[in-house]
Amino acid sequence: MDVRAQVSMVFHLDKCIGCHTCSVSCKNVWTDRRGAEYMWWNNVESRPGTGYPTLWEDQEKYRGGWEKRGRGLELRLQGRAGSFANLFFNPYLPTLDDYYEPWTYRYADLFAAPPGDDQPTARPISQITGKPIDIEAGPNWDDDLGGSAIYAAGDPSLGKLSEEERSQIFALERIFCFYLPRICNHCLNPSCIASCPAGAIYKRGEDGIVLVSQEKCRAWRMCISGCPYKKVYYNWESGKSEKCILCYPRVETGQAPACFHSCVGRIRYQGVLLYDAGRIEEAANAPAERLVAAQREVILDPSEATVVAAARRSGVPDAMIDAARKSPVYRFVKEFRIALPLHPEFRTVPMLFYVPPLLPVVAFAENGRKRLAGDFFSSLESARVPVRYLASLLSAGNETVVTEVLTRIMAVRIHRKAKTVGEEVPGEAERALSRAGISSREAEEIYRLTSLPAYEDRFVIPPAARESAIESFEDPFAAKGETGIGFLRRRKGGKGR
């Protein structure tokens, strides 16, 4: 058992209000500079919608992630021969039109305009060329346009729905919209690393954060195509690739990432997962209907004695193991089983999980009065967001997995409704919990972690473990009776790291 630690995240979609505060905070901290104007390491998409960059989910167009070929996995982008053939020309890159041409405004026009009868305006100009432009797109151009015949209809995830289901979705009374915040997933099997010819992308040994070495990057940009989530960007000013770094300078000082810390809806949770690195290939290579279950099996119980012993043998510090025991991510993903990975069919084993939204059921008119189709907490079949659509997003099309999750969430709602306002039908809450396979105690824990969490409940940030990560490698000084860290300290003449 090769046990390793991974900093992981959960986003609760029922709590996201689409305010984009997370995006703005990330932009101000990391990408507010020349060459990074169009980069949104954190973005919030309206669903249904085409996303950012446009149609990023369409891997026939971008060829990101992995696919099963024979008994193993290969990059969708290209094999070894293809990597040489396309080394100086990558036909699967998003263009500037797939993002947008970043712009600002010529504010001097407001003050330098000559006197006249008209109100002066600040004309938009390109941040790349400095010339006036007509604004035609932006990072959240289709914001709140759920049901739009232009943007929502182009959502690739709608392709798995029948024509009847699609027509029902776009009927006025059934239009729905929810928000999907996205950052780098910091995957266990990242295709961006595998696709980089220069070996510039790496996964930190101590916490699994995926980073781009700015010294090694040679601007081949294969990582941009190779990432199926399109969360690697090219800085046209520096000639280097960049991506979300999960605010590791903040994490190393015990602070939550900027987008997590600023989240208005408090939808974000961060913690540590222990996983068996020896089972990653098996999980990534699982049949589509088992991808979610296989990913859950890779995650280990941090309270189990054999797991703890194996983690210590692998060099995982006790402080990291203790953080894993308190992790809200473990509770959502493994214990409560209500958080799912985004597009597991890309086979990158992503470490960002989502609690799917359980939106209100559809209302209809009866005798001139508007009422709900059954009780507010009625069956999933009448829910506004089709289970098949959520399955195409979060479970590789496995509707059973999504139904189980939504059944648990609905059972918690019914349980809380019974406790606060009483039951209309005696025994309703008990039957709902039994149907979901959870106890009243577990339902209460889900409710409290979802609705009433304190800061330390949402963010269990492990201590920095750089020294432990270095010591986990082969130590050339061990034969002399001292560790590499001890040698470095002695050479520096101090107690430095």
For each residue, the residues with C-beta under 8 A, 3 or more apart:
1: 276 278 300 306 307 310
2: 276 277 278 310 314
3: 274 275 276 277 300 307 310 311 313 314 316
4: 205 208 274 275 277 314 316
5: 206 207 208 272 273 274 311 316 320 321 324 462
6: 186 188 207 208 272 273 274 275 351
7: 186 207 208 209 246 251 270 271 272 351 462
8: 186 208 270 271 272 273 327 329 333 351 352 353
9: 183 260 268 269 270 329 351 352 353
10: 268 269 328 329 332 333 339 352 353 354 355
11: 16 181 267 268 269 352 353 354 355
12: 15 16 267 268 269 354 355 450
13: 16 178 179 180 267 354 355 356 357
14: 355 356 357 358 359 409
15: 12 265 266 267 450
16: 11 12 13 44 178 179 180 181 265 267
17: 179 264 265
18: 44 46 143 144 179
19: 264 265
20: 23 24 44 140
21: 24 25 262 263 264
22: 25 26 42 44 181 258 259 260 262 263 268
23: 20 26 27 40 42 43 44 139 140 259
24: 20 21 27 28 262
25: 21 22 28 29 42 258 259 261 262
26: 22 23 29 30 31 40 41 42 183 244 258 259
27: 23 24 30 31 32 40 42
28: 24 25 32 258
29: 25 26 32 247 258
30: 26 27 36 41 245 258
31: 26 27 36 37 39 40 41 242
32: 27 28 29 36
33: 36 237
34: 37 127 237
35: 235 236 237 238
36: 30 31 32 33 39 233 235 237 242
37: 31 34 102 127 128
38: 96 99 100 101 102 139 233
39: 31 36 233 235 242
40: 23 26 27 31 43 52 139
41: 26 30 31 183 184 231 233 243 244
42: 22 23 25 26 27 181 182 183 244 259
43: 23 40 52 139 140 181 182
44: 16 18 20 22 23 140 179 180 181 182
45: 49 51 52 140 179 180 181 182
46: 18 49 140 142 143 144 145 146 151 152 177 178 179 180
47: 146 155 157 177 178 179 180 393
48: 146 147 151 152 153 155 157 158 169 177 389
49: 45 46 142 145 146 148 151 152 154 155
50: 54 55 142 151 154 155
51: 45 54 55 56 57 155 180
52: 40 43 45 56 99 139 140 230
53: 56 94 98 99 230
54: 50 51 94 97 98 137
55: 50 51 58 61 98 154 156
56: 51 52 53 62 94 228 229 230
57: 51 155 156 157 228 343
58: 55 61 62 156
59: 62 63 64 65 76 228 346
60: 63
61: 55 58 92
62: 56 58 59 92 94 225 228 230
63: 59 60 76 77 78 92 225
64: 59 76 77 191 225 226 227 228 229 230 346
65: 59 75 76 191 226 227 228 343 345 346 347 348
66: 73 74 75 76 189 191 284 346 347 348
67: 73 74 76 347
68: 72 73 285 347
69: 72 73 74
70:
71: 285
72: 68 69 285
73: 66 67 68 69 281 284 285 347
74: 66 67 69 79
75: 65 66 78 79 191 194 195 226
76: 59 63 64 65 66 67 191 228
77: 63 64 82 92 191 195 222 225 226
78: 63 75 81 82 83 85 86 195
79: 74 75 82 83
80: 83 84
81: 78 84 85
82: 77 78 79 85 86
83: 78 79 80 86 87 195 197 222
84: 80 81 87
85: 78 81 82
86: 78 82 83 89 90 91 222
87: 83 84 197 220
88:
89: 86
90: 86 93 220 221 222 224 225
91: 86
92: 61 62 63 77 225
93: 90 221 224 225
94: 53 54 56 62 98 99 224 230
95: 98 99
96: 38 99 100 101
97: 54 100 137
98: 53 54 55 94 95
99: 38 52 53 94 95 96 137 139
100: 38 96 97 136 137 138 139 141
101: 38 96 126 127 128 133 137
102: 37 38 126 127 128
103: 124 125 126 127 133 135
104: 124 125 127
105: 122 123 124 125
106: 109 122 123 124 125 132
107: 110 111 122
108: 111 112
109: 106 112 113 120 121 122 123
110: 107 113 120 121 122
111: 107 108
112: 108 109
113: 109 110 116 120
114:
115:
116: 113 120
117:
118:
119:
120: 109 110 113 116
121: 109 110
122: 105 106 107 109 110
123: 105 106 109 132
124: 103 104 105 106 132 133 134 135
125: 103 104 105 106 130 131 132 133
126: 101 102 103 129 130 131 132 133
127: 34 37 101 102 103 104 130
128: 37 101 102 236
129: 126 133
130: 125 126 127
131: 125 126
132: 106 123 124 125 126
133: 101 103 124 125 126 129
134: 124
135: 103 124 138
136: 100
137: 54 97 99 100 101 141
138: 100 135 141
139: 23 38 40 43 52 99 100
140: 20 23 43 44 45 46 52 143
141: 100 137 138 151
142: 46 49 50 145 148 150 151 152
143: 18 46 140
144: 18 46 177
145: 46 49 142 148 150 151 152 177
146: 46 47 48 49 152 175 176 177 178
147: 48 152 169 170 172 175 176 177
148: 49 142 145 151 152 153
149: 152 153 170
150: 142 145 153 154
151: 46 48 49 50 141 142 145 148 154 155
152: 46 48 49 142 145 146 147 148 149 155 158 170
153: 48 148 149 150 158 170
154: 49 50 55 150 151
155: 47 48 49 50 51 57 151 152 158
156: 55 57 58 159
157: 47 48 57 160 389 392 393
158: 48 152 153 155 161 166 169 389 392
159: 156 392
160: 157 388 389 391 392 397
161: 158 165 166 169 386 388 389 392
162: 165 166
163: 166 167
164: 167 168
165: 161 162 168 169 386 388
166: 158 161 162 163 169 170
167: 163 164 170 171
168: 164 165 171 174
169: 48 147 158 161 165 166 174 175 176 386 389
170: 147 149 152 153 166 167 174 175
171: 167 168 174 175
172: 147 175
173: 362 363 364
174: 168 169 170 171 362 384
175: 146 147 169 170 171 172
176: 146 147 169 359 384 385
177: 46 47 48 144 145 146 147
178: 13 16 46 47 146 357 359 385
179: 13 16 17 18 44 45 46 47
180: 13 16 44 45 46 47 51 354 393
181: 11 16 22 42 43 44 45 259 267 268
182: 42 43 44 45 229 231 342
183: 9 26 41 42 231 244 246 259 352
184: 41 210 229 231 232 243 244 246 352
185: 229 231 341 342 348 350 351 352
186: 6 7 8 190 203 208 209 210 246 350 351 352
187: 190 191 210 348 349 350 351
188: 6 208 275 277 280 283 298 348 349 350 351
189: 66 280 281 283 284 347 348 349
190: 186 187 193 194 201 203 210 227 348
191: 64 65 66 75 76 77 187 194 195 226 227 228 346 348
192: 195 196 201 210 223 226 227 232 243
193: 190 196 201 202 203 210 223
194: 75 190 191 226
195: 75 77 78 83 191 192 222 223 225 226 227
196: 192 193 199 200 201 220 222 223 226
197: 83 87 218 220 222
198: 216 217 218 220
199: 196 202 216
200: 196 212 213 216 217 218 223 241
201: 190 192 193 196 210 211 212 213 223 232 241
202: 193 199 210 211 213
203: 186 190 193 208 209 210 211
204: 207 208 209 210 211 248 469
205: 4 469 472 473
206: 5 320 464 465 466 468 469
207: 5 6 7 204 248 251 272 320 462 465
208: 4 5 6 7 8 186 188 203 204 351
209: 7 186 203 204 245 246 248 251
210: 184 186 187 190 192 193 201 202 203 204 243
211: 201 202 203 204 243 245 248
212: 200 201 217 223 232 240 241 242 243
213: 200 201 202 216 217
214: 217 238 240
215:
216: 198 199 200 213
217: 198 200 212 213 214 240 241
218: 197 198 200
219: 234 239 240 241
220: 87 90 196 197 198 223
221: 90 93 224 225 234 241
222: 77 83 86 90 195 196 197 225 226
223: 192 193 195 196 200 201 212 220 226 227 232 241
224: 90 93 94 221 227 230 232 233 234 241
225: 62 63 64 77 90 92 93 195 221 222
226: 64 65 75 77 191 192 194 195 196 222 223 232
227: 64 65 190 191 192 195 223 224 230 231 232
228: 56 57 59 62 64 65 76 191 343 346 348
229: 56 64 182 184 185 342 343 346 350
230: 52 53 56 62 64 94 224 227
231: 41 182 183 184 185 227 243 244
232: 184 192 201 212 223 224 226 227 241 242 243
233: 36 38 39 41 224 241 242 243
234: 219 221 224 240 241 242
235: 35 36 39 238 239 240 241 242
236: 35 128 239
237: 33 34 35 36
238: 35 214 235
239: 219 235 236
240: 212 214 217 219 234 235
241: 200 201 212 217 219 221 223 224 232 233 234 235
242: 31 36 39 212 232 233 234 235
243: 41 184 192 210 211 212 231 232 233
244: 26 41 42 183 184 231
245: 30 209 211 248
246: 7 183 184 186 209 251 257
247: 29 250 251 255 256 257 258 259 260
248: 204 207 209 211 245 251 252
249: 252 253
250: 247 253 255 256 257 258 261
251: 7 207 209 246 247 248 254 255 256 257 461 464
252: 248 249 464 466
253: 249 250 464
254: 251 461 463
255: 247 250 251 261 461
256: 247 250 251 260 261 268 270 458 459 461
257: 246 247 250 251 260 261 270
258: 22 25 26 28 29 30 247 250 261 262
259: 22 23 25 26 42 181 183 247 262 263 268
260: 9 22 247 256 257 263 268 270 458 459
261: 25 250 255 256 257 258
262: 21 22 24 25 258 259
263: 21 22 259 260 266 267 268
264: 17 19 21
265: 15 16 17 19
266: 15 263 453 458
267: 11 12 13 15 16 181 263
268: 9 10 11 12 22 181 256 259 260 263 458
269: 9 10 11 12 328 329 332 453 458 459
270: 7 8 9 256 257 260 328 329 458 459 460 461
271: 7 8 323 324 326 327 328 329 330 459 460
272: 5 6 7 8 207 302 320 323 324 327 329 330 460 462
273: 5 6 8 299 324 327 329 330 333 351
274: 3 4 5 6 299 300 302 307 311 316 321 324
275: 3 4 6 188 279 280 298 299 300
276: 1 2 3 279 280 298 300
277: 2 3 4 188 280
278: 1 2
279: 275 276 282 283 297 298
280: 188 189 275 276 277 283 284 298 349
281: 73 189 284 285
282: 279 285 286 294
283: 188 189 279 280 286 291 294 295 297 298 349
284: 66 73 189 280 281 347 348 349
285: 68 71 72 73 281 282 347
286: 282 283 290 291 293 294
287: 290 291
288: 291 345 396 397 398
289: 396 397 398
290: 286 287 293 294
291: 283 286 287 288 294 295 344 345 347 395 396 398
292: 295 296 340 341 344 395 396 398 401
293: 286 290 296 297 401
294: 282 283 286 290 291 297 298
295: 283 291 292 298 299 341 344 349
296: 292 293 299 333 334 337
297: 279 283 293 294
298: 188 275 276 279 280 283 294 295 349
299: 273 274 275 295 296 330 333 334
300: 1 3 274 275 276 304 307
301: 304 307 334
302: 272 274 307 308 311 321 324 325 327 330
303: 307 308 325
304: 300 301 307 308
305: 308 309
306: 1 309 310
307: 1 3 274 300 301 302 303 304 310 311
308: 302 303 304 305 311 312 321
309: 305 306 312 313
310: 1 2 3 306 307 313 314
311: 3 5 274 302 307 308 314 316 320 321
312: 308 309 315 316 318 321
313: 3 309 310
314: 2 3 4 310 311 472
315: 312 468 469 471 472
316: 3 4 5 274 311 312 320 321 468
317: 320 321 463 465 468
318: 312 321 322
319: 322 323 462 463 465
320: 5 206 207 272 311 316 317 323 324 462 463 465 468
321: 5 274 302 308 311 312 316 317 318 324 325
322: 318 319 325 326
323: 271 272 319 320 326 327 460 461 462 463
324: 5 271 272 273 274 302 320 321 327 330
325: 302 303 321 322
326: 271 322 323 460
327: 8 271 272 273 302 323 324 330 331 460
328: 10 269 270 271 331 332 449 453 457 458 460
329: 8 9 10 269 270 271 272 273 332 333 339 353
330: 271 272 273 299 302 324 327 333 334 335
331: 327 328 334 335 336 445 449
332: 10 269 328 329 335 336 338 339 353 355 449
333: 8 10 273 296 299 329 330 336 337 339 353
334: 296 299 301 330 331 337
335: 330 331 332
336: 331 332 333 339 408 438 442 445 446
337: 296 333 334 404 405 408
338: 332 355 405 408 409 446
339: 10 329 332 333 336 353 354 355 405
340: 292 344 353 354 355 356 394 395 401 402 405
341: 185 292 295 344 349 350 352 353 354 394
342: 182 185 229 350 352 354 393 394
343: 57 65 228 229 346 350 393 394 396
344: 291 292 295 340 341 347 349 350 394 395 396
345: 65 288 291 396 397
346: 59 64 65 66 191 228 229 343 350
347: 65 66 67 68 73 189 284 285 291 344
348: 65 66 185 187 188 189 190 191 228 284
349: 187 188 189 280 283 284 295 298 341 344
350: 185 186 187 188 229 341 342 343 344 346 353
351: 6 7 8 9 185 186 187 188 208 273
352: 8 9 10 11 183 184 185 186 341 342
353: 8 9 10 11 329 332 333 339 340 341 350
354: 10 11 12 13 180 339 340 341 342 394
355: 10 11 12 13 14 332 338 339 340 405 409 450
356: 13 14 340 390 393 394 402 405 406 409
357: 13 14 178 385 390
358: 14 383 406 409 410 413
359: 14 176 178 383 384 385
360: 363 372 376 384
361: 372 373 374 376 378 382 383 384
362: 173 174 372 373 382 383 384
363: 173 360 370 371 372 373
364: 173 370 371 372 373
365: 368 369 370 371
366: 369 371
367:
368: 365
369: 365 366
370: 363 364 365
371: 363 364 365 366
372: 360 361 362 363 364 375 376 378
373: 361 362 363 364 378 382
374: 361 378 379 382
375: 372 378 424
376: 360 361 372
377: 410 413 414 417
378: 361 372 373 374 375 382
379: 374 382 383
380: 383 387 403 406 407 410
381:
382: 361 362 373 374 378 379
383: 358 359 361 362 379 380 386 387 406
384: 174 176 359 360 361 362
385: 176 178 357 359 389 390
386: 161 165 169 383 389 390
387: 380 383 390 391 399 402 403 406
388: 160 161 165 391 392 397 399
389: 48 157 158 160 161 169 385 386 392 393
390: 356 357 385 386 387 393 394 395 402 406
391: 160 387 388 394 395 396 397 398 399 401 402
392: 157 158 159 160 161 388 389 397
393: 47 157 180 342 343 356 389 390
394: 340 341 342 343 344 354 356 390 391 401 402
395: 291 292 340 344 390 391 398 399 401 402
396: 288 289 291 292 343 344 345 391
397: 160 288 289 345 388 391 392
398: 288 289 291 292 391 395 401 402
399: 387 388 391 395 402 403
400: 403 404
401: 292 293 340 391 394 395 398 404 405
402: 340 356 387 390 391 394 395 398 399 405 406
403: 380 387 399 400 406 407
404: 337 400 401 407 408 436
405: 337 338 339 340 355 356 401 402 408 409
406: 356 358 380 383 387 390 402 403 409 410
407: 380 403 404 410 411 435 436
408: 336 337 338 404 405 411 412 436 437 438 446
409: 14 338 355 356 358 405 406 412 413 446
410: 358 377 380 406 407 413 414 432 436
411: 407 408 414 415 429 432 433 435 436 438 443
412: 408 409 415 416 438 443 446 447 450
413: 358 377 409 410 416 417
414: 377 410 411 417 418 428 429 432 433
415: 411 412 418 419 429 432 433 440 443 444 447
416: 412 413 419 420 443 447
417: 377 413 414 420 421 423 429
418: 414 415 421 422 423 428 429
419: 415 416 429
420: 416 417
421: 417 418
422: 418
423: 417 418 426 427 428 429
424: 375 428
425: 428
426: 423
427: 423 430 431
428: 414 418 423 424 425 431 432
429: 411 414 415 417 418 419 423 432 433 440
430: 427 433 434
431: 427 428 434 435
432: 410 411 414 415 428 429 435 436
433: 411 414 415 429 430 436 438 439 440 443
434: 430 431 437
435: 407 411 431 432
436: 404 407 408 410 411 432 433
437: 408 434
438: 336 408 411 412 433 442 443 446
439: 433 442 443
440: 415 429 433 443 444
441: 444 445
442: 336 438 439 445 446
443: 411 412 415 416 433 438 439 440 446 447
444: 415 440 441 447 448
445: 331 336 441 442 448 449
446: 336 338 408 409 412 438 442 443 449 450
447: 412 415 416 443 444 450 451 452
448: 444 445 451 452 453
449: 328 331 332 445 446 452 453 457
450: 12 15 355 412 446 447 453
451: 447 448
452: 447 448 449
453: 266 269 328 448 449 450 457 458
454: 457 458
455: 458 459
456: 459 460
457: 328 449 453 454
458: 256 260 266 268 269 270 328 453 454 455
459: 256 260 269 270 271 455 456
460: 270 271 272 323 326 327 328 456
461: 251 254 255 256 270 323
462: 5 7 207 272 319 320 323 465
463: 254 317 319 320 323
464: 206 251 252 253
465: 206 207 317 319 320 462 468 469
466: 206 252 469 470 497
467: 470 471 485 497
468: 206 315 316 317 320 465 471 472
469: 204 205 206 315 465 466 472
470: 466 467 473 484 485
471: 315 467 468 475 483 484 485
472: 205 314 315 468 469
473: 205 470 484
474:
475: 471 478 483 484
476: 479 484
477: 480 482 483 484 486 487
478: 475 481 482 483 484
479: 476
480: 477
481: 478
482: 477 478 486 487 490
483: 471 475 477 478 486 487
484: 470 471 473 475 476 477 478 487 488
485: 467 470 471 488 489
486: 477 482 483 489 490
487: 477 482 483 484 490 491
488: 484 485 491 492 496
489: 485 486 492 494 495 496
490: 482 486 487 493
491: 487 488
492: 488 489 496
493: 490
494: 489
495: 489
496: 488 489 492
497: 466 467
